Amino acid sequence: MQHLDSTMTTLALIMVAAMAGCASNKSIEMLAPGIYALDCSGGAPTWAGCHSLADRACKGSDFEIQSQVSNEGSTGVGTNDWSTAGSQITRSMVVKCR
């Protein structure tokens, strides 16, 4: 039961991180020792930015992806039309360093 609570808390933090801040801001936030929330939003069409942030957060050691969230595939996303709210791609990931 405690594992489920921890997982739900982690997912809630991901959603908050995905919705907050500037879409082009890249950030690393420690959730717990060895567990990091990564905001790797932006116009790049891949998750490579998140993997680079995970490498940096884990200081080059291996990591396990706990969860990842994106708005890719939604209508109007990725158009960089700033007149349309949410047009920038958002990506967030939680990783656990090994």
C-alpha positions as a printed Julia matrix, in Angstrom:
98×3 Matrix{Float64}:
  0.0    0.0     0.0
  2.84   2.39    0.82
  4.41   1.71   -2.61
  1.1    2.63   -4.29
  0.92   5.88   -2.28
  4.49   6.71   -3.29
  3.74   6.0    -6.94
  0.61   8.16   -6.89
  2.52  10.99   -5.22
  5.23  10.75   -7.87
  2.67  10.85  -10.69
  0.95  13.85   -9.11
  4.28  15.67   -8.94
  4.9   14.91  -12.6
  1.58  16.41  -13.6
  2.26  19.55  -11.56
  5.72  19.88  -13.08
  4.31  19.4   -16.58
  1.74  22.14  -16.14
  3.93  24.66  -14.3
  6.58  27.01  -15.57
  7.81  27.98  -19.0
  7.48  25.27  -21.63
 11.04  25.78  -22.82
 12.57  25.56  -19.33
 14.65  22.45  -18.73
 14.88  21.49  -15.08
 15.83  18.75  -12.65
 14.1   18.47   -9.29
 15.04  15.9    -6.64
 11.91  14.19   -5.29
 13.83  11.84   -2.99
 17.43  10.63   -2.83
 18.16   9.15   -6.28
 14.72  10.0    -7.71
 14.35  13.03   -9.99
 11.51  14.82  -11.78
 12.68  16.17  -15.13
 11.0   18.91  -17.16
 12.24  18.55  -20.72
  9.58  20.46  -22.61
 10.25  22.12  -25.92
  9.97  21.85  -29.66
 12.37  18.92  -30.18
 10.47  15.89  -31.5
 12.08  13.27  -29.24
 12.64  12.33  -25.61
 16.44  12.75  -26.05
 16.42  15.92  -23.93
 14.91  14.02  -21.01
 17.5   11.27  -21.34
 20.27  13.89  -21.29
 18.8   15.46  -18.15
 18.52  12.01  -16.55
 22.19  11.31  -17.34
 23.11  14.62  -15.73
 20.9   14.06  -12.67
 22.28  10.54  -12.16
 25.85  11.72  -12.81
 26.3    9.34  -15.74
 25.09   6.2   -13.95
 22.21   4.1   -15.25
 18.65   5.15  -14.56
 15.22   3.58  -14.68
 12.27   5.54  -16.05
  9.5    5.53  -13.47
  7.01   7.5   -15.59
  6.79   9.92  -18.47
  4.05  12.33  -19.55
  3.66  14.39  -22.73
  1.0   16.33  -24.59
  2.36  15.2   -27.98
 -0.38  14.27  -30.39
 -2.87  16.79  -29.0
 -4.49  19.21  -31.45
 -2.37  22.31  -32.07
  0.61  21.06  -30.07
  4.0   21.69  -31.57
  2.84  24.45  -33.9
  4.68  27.21  -31.97
  1.61  29.37  -32.58
  1.74  31.36  -29.36
 -1.79  32.64  -29.94
 -2.96  29.12  -29.15
 -2.57  28.17  -25.5
 -0.64  24.94  -25.06
  0.9   24.97  -28.52
  4.34  24.04  -27.14
  5.18  20.38  -26.51
  5.49  19.51  -22.84
  7.42  16.49  -21.6
  8.18  15.37  -18.08
  9.78  12.26  -16.73
 10.58  10.76  -13.34
 13.72   8.64  -13.13
 15.36   6.56  -10.44
 19.13   6.39  -10.5
 20.67   2.94  -10.11
